[in-house]
Amino acid sequence: MKMVAITPQILRRLAIQKQGLAGRRPSPDLQGLKKIMKMIRCIQIDPIRAVERTQYLVLFSRLGVHPMDLLDRAAYQERFLFEYWAHAASYVLTEDYPIHNHMMRNLRYGNGVMGKRYKKWVEENKRFEKYILKTLREGGPKLVSEFEDLADQSWGTGGWGNSRDATMMISSLADRGKVMVANRDGLKKYWDLAERVLPDWTPVDELSSRDTTYLAAQYAIKALGAGTEKQIKFHFTRGRYPEIKQVLEDLEADGKIVRLDLVNCPQEWIQAGPWYLHVDDLSEVEALQKGKWQPRTVLLSPFDNLIADRERTELLWGFRFRVEIYVPAKKRQYGYYVMPILHGDRFIGRIDPKMDRKKGILEVISVHIELDAPESKAAVSTIRRAIDELRQFLGANDIVYSRDIPGKWAGLTRS
């Protein structure tokens, strides 16, 4: 199959559309959530709640205002999602269990000092492992704090206490797929045996390394829209693509993927290649080339899938984005929990919001505008609607701007 010619604009739009951030929104229910998950394959889990936890914001950006408990219902009641490691701790599709099971069956602790120490510690505490599994089997879901400290060799001392050993062992068991999160109460995780968490219909195929990469790479390419080998390796099951070079050759030979011919693209895009597109998305490229594009203006979590690869984000959009949560306040350039503003196929700015739950107010601490951002009344109106939509999703009664808005976007404060 010959190479597919594509321009920068079409490549950007394809990436956005394949992330569920353009076009008509799916219904704000379980079916809509499932549709989004089949597109993006994973959602990162993070405990920071300055605005709302990222797992809920990622869905908000795609579904709009929807019931806050929708994700929890999908994972802990309907069970078509479960918690495991993708590009970070994530919600993943139960139908993708064979992909993740490959890591469970072939867990590597690493050859570093900590990896070797962890492996040795787990091996020295087989009795402790059996105790945890037996306790769950007989008593059902439990918090880590409910386990007794029966480790033969403690991981360490000095403030961590009994929960440190239990936390380490639960983590090891979770990595190996023996236990899973059965339910959550905020940050509290109730653990149970994986066999009781996963539904009966869970596929249990044990894929080879090559077949795991063959399947996962296709999902990554589809979620990216198009990507290079490096970008594929950094997406979805980050760092878990054994035999990737050979697999990409096989996928190309099998007619599953095609290479892109980058037209009028920056030299650094070409140098980063080759770029691969899944053949299932050829029709979407053709539609975009014919002008079938329905843009949205949305706010993104700082951990959103579209921008999780900072290098790719900067390459495609010229938009440098870094999380400043752990940067001292005085050294932050933009703010603590900054949300980029995606306007159609461009990043035009960012806001630093904070949800005051006691007062029921969404505070916008600062607004930052990109140099080439639009300043028309229509553009400002769509940004204002996006911020108000966030207010509605969070259940805030009002929006308060803490600082003056840069001149050309002053209209944000007008109703």
TAUR-V414271 format. One record per helix or strand. SS is the DSSP state (hx for helix, st for strand). FROM is the first residue (numbers start at 0). TO is the last residue. Records with the same first field share a line. If there is no record, write none. Layout:
# TAUR-V414271
SS = FROM-TO, FROM-TO
This chain:
# TAUR-V414271
st = 3-6, 41-43, 80-84, 88-92, 141-141, 178-184, 187-192, 226-227, 256-262, 274-277, 296-298, 337-342, 345-355, 360-368, 397-400
hx = 7-17, 29-39, 53-62, 69-75, 93-104, 112-123, 125-138, 143-145, 161-174, 193-196, 208-223, 228-232, 243-252, 266-271, 278-288, 304-306, 309-316, 328-330, 376-393, 406-412
